[in-house]
Amino acid sequence: MMYLTGIAALIIWVYLLSVLKRCKLHAWHFLLGSLGLFVFMMIFLRPVLVKPLARCVAAIAGGFGSLTGTFTAYFKYGILFVHGLDSTITLQIDFECSGIIEIMAFVALLAFFQVYDRNEKLFVGVLGTLGIIFSNVLRIIVICLMIYFGGTGMYYVAHAIVGRLLFYGLSVLLYFYVFTKPQIIRTKVGKFTYGNH
């Protein structure tokens, strides 16, 4: 039933997008388009992509852990074992830690961002998605290292504060270089354009 409702909503969304495009309401087209695409990806793609993405993050981070001997990954299950100073802690890469929400938000915004053409969107989309994945891997590695060197008592600070600040700081940089800077560079007001400077 949920999928039928989702398909009906998808048809309505596509129709509304066509109306907004014909009316040249670009801001509304961008807002409705990116929001709708995000919601539909969460409904239809999230259930399929969460486990493979969590395994990918665990495998890449686990490679660093194995190389340094600081933590062990069982990427098939999306699990990391960190041996801290006082005890061992198990970290599971789940829905929130997989980075799926951030990837889908990025792709949805990029799909309706009018600064790039289709080929540029594809190129930037692939690089941006890889950037989000590796930012998330770096976040996981930092969390594991803080627990390894500081003990399991560091978990909250590592996960809730340091890890989030690192990941969202890198995400802000990505958004600046993908959305803000190109928009400014390609802006033209009268005869003035930033692209010529």
N, C-alpha and C positions, 0 to 999 in steps of 0.2 A: 504493500500500500504506500509506503514511504517513497519507493522508487517511482511509482505512478504519479504521485504528487510532485516529486522532483522533476519528472519529465514535463508535466503540465506547466510547472513554474518556468522551466527552461524555454518552452515555446513562447510563453508570455514575455519573458525577458528578452528573447531575440526580437520579438515584434516591437517591444518598447525601444530597444536600441535602434532599430531601423527608423522608427518615427523620430527619435531624437537626432539621428544623423541627417535625415531629410530636412528637419527644421533647423539644422546647423546650431544646435544647442550643445556645443563642444564640452563645456564643463559638466553638464548633466550626463552627457554620453559617457564621459570618463568616470564619473562617480558611480552611476548605475552599472556600467560595464565592469569596472574593476571589483566593485562590491559583489555583483552577481556572480562573476567568474570565481571569486574566492569562495563563495558559499557553495557553488556547484562542485568545485574541486574538493571541498571538504566533504560533501555528500558522496560523490562518486569515486574520487581517487584516493582520499585519505585511507579508507579501510584497506585498500590494496597496497599502498606505498609505505605505511608506517613501519611494518616489520622489516622489509628490505632496507629501508633507510636507517633504522635503528641498528641493524646488523652491520651495515656499511660503516656507520660512525664507530661502533664498538670495535670493528676489525681494524680500522685505521688507527684509532687511539690505542688499541691493544698492541699494534705493531711497535709503537713507541714504548709502551709498557714492557713488552718482551725484550726490546733492545736495551733498555736501561735497567731492567730487573725491578722496576718499582711497582708494577701491577700486572695482573694476568687477565686476559680477555677470553671469554667464551662467546665469540661473536655470533655463533649459531642461535644463541638464546638472548643476545643483546645484553650480556652480563659482564661486569668487571669486578675482579677481586683485588682489593687494595689492602696490603699488609702494612698497617700503621705501626707506630711505636708501641702502642699498648695492646692492640687487637686487630683483627681483620674485619673489614667492612665490605659488603656486597653492594654494588651500584647497578641498577638496571636501567638501561636506556629504553625509556618507554615513549609514549605518544608525545609528551611535552618536551622530553630531552632529545627527541629525534630531529628537531628542527623543521618538521613538516609544516607547521603553521607559518613560520617565517618564510619558508620557500614558496608556499602557495600565495602568501600576501605579496611577495616580491614579483612573482610571475603574473599575478592578476593586475597589479599596478602597471607593470611593464607592457602587458598586452594592449592596454588602452592609452598608453603614453604616446602622444602624437609627434614627439621630437624625432623618433627613430623611424626608419623604413623597416620593412619586414625582415630583410637580411640582417640589419643591425640589431633588431629586437631578438632574433634567434641567437646571434653571436653573444650579445650582452646577457641574454637570458641564461645561456649555458654557463658563461663565465661567472655571472652573479650567483647562480645556483651552486656552482662549485665553491665559490667564495663563502657562501652561507654554510655549506657542509664543513669546510675546513675551519671556519670560525668556530663552529660547534665542536669539532674535534679538538681544537685548541682549548676551548673552554673545559671539555671533559678531562683533557690531560692536566690542565692547571688544577682542577678539583682533585684529581687523583694524587698529584704531586704534593699538594698541600696536606692531604690526609696522610700520605706516606711519611712526610717529614714532620708533620705537626701532631699526628695522632688522630683518632676518630673524633675527638672533641672539636676538630677543625671543620667537620662536615658542614655544619650550618653556615659558617662564615664563607667557606669555600664555595658551596653550592648556591646559597641564596644571595650572597653579596658579591664576592670577587668574580665568580663565574658569570653571573648576569651582567655585571658592569663590563667585563671583557667582551662578552658576546654582543651586547647591545651597543657598546662603543664601536666595535668593528662593523656592525650593521649600519650605524649612523654614517660611518665613512663610506660604506658601499652605496648607501642611498644618496649621499652627497655627490659621488662621482658618477652615478648612473642617472639620477634624476635632476638634482639641483644645478650642477655645473653645466651640463649640456643645454639645459633650458636657458640659462643665462647667456651662454656663448651664442646660441642660435636665435636669441631675441633680437628683433629689429624694430626700431622706433623711427619712423620717417626714413631719413637717409643714414641714420646712425645704426650701426650694428656692432656688437661685441666681437663677432667673428673675424672682423678685419684687423683687430688689434692683437 
